[in-house]
Amino acid sequence: MSDTRHYLVEPEGEGTRLDVFLTARLDGTTRSQLRHWIDAGRVRVTDRDLKAGLVLRAGDEITVDIPEAVPSDLSPFDAPLSVVHQDADLAVIVKPAGLAVHPSPGWSGPTLVNVLLARLDGLSGVGGVERPGIVHRLDKDTTGLMVVAKTDRAHEALRRQFHDREVEKIYVALVLGRPAGNDGTIDAPLGRHPTDRKRMSAASTRARSARTHWRRIEEIGPATLLEVRLETGRTHQIRAHLSEMGHPIVGDDLYGFGPRVRGVMAPQARRVLAGATRPMLHSARLAFAHPADGRRVSFEAPWPADLLAPSTSSGV
């Protein structure tokens, strides 16, 4: 059963955004939740078209149907998980390879969410019953740091930082070939590939801006180890951008080896790829403002053992 609330906008409330107005009156409710409720038709304002940023007028009557909390049907799954930091608001963990972040139509096995339910003492509910605590994600076979929200307030604060590009995200990637120069920026919009819906591509007709900065760390056989910093956070951004540059990530079957690889002899590349069991990409550093007090916090995760294994074991 839902809980229905009614509000009348007094003259002093005129000019206030709808989501700001309601957040101040619904204790524990975040703007993300309100957007979901508005989209679902649970918020009504006297004869007006709704959006979260609607500017209120004096005399507006607001009705909010607060939904009954829906318990998650996800089951905890106890598995090893490296927890770098945990407090009352959030946790920073190191995601292992082979673990999807949350349930999806293409994945039916245990997910990071299942493991978090077993290992942490509470998760935010803003992400929905299938994504509790999840503020951002990594691909299933990408390893490294993720921040997880334990309260709805922390979730909202972290989500805003990701949206506003205030979170520092640094990765290491092992790529095929020799990128020209010691550093560079890939500035190419990305969207769904026009014919292959699993891939992202600059050829998309609905591409969005995307910028990736890279720096050479060292050359290892026919491969190069790069430090990669994201300015934007598009789906598959690092994988797609490095492939578009002609230096796909070692072990990336979706964006990987093909005729566009630059500066690598085919036999060498194939030997490197034979030793890779996943895309060699790792989230190595994460920095953000802590939701509780605004202080800047940063975390680093050691490189996984398999990151250098394909090139060092290939005999080249």
Order of alpha helices (4+ residues) and beta strands (2+ residues): beta-alpha-alpha-beta-beta-beta-beta-alpha-beta-alpha-beta-beta-beta-beta-beta-beta-alpha-alpha-beta-beta-alpha
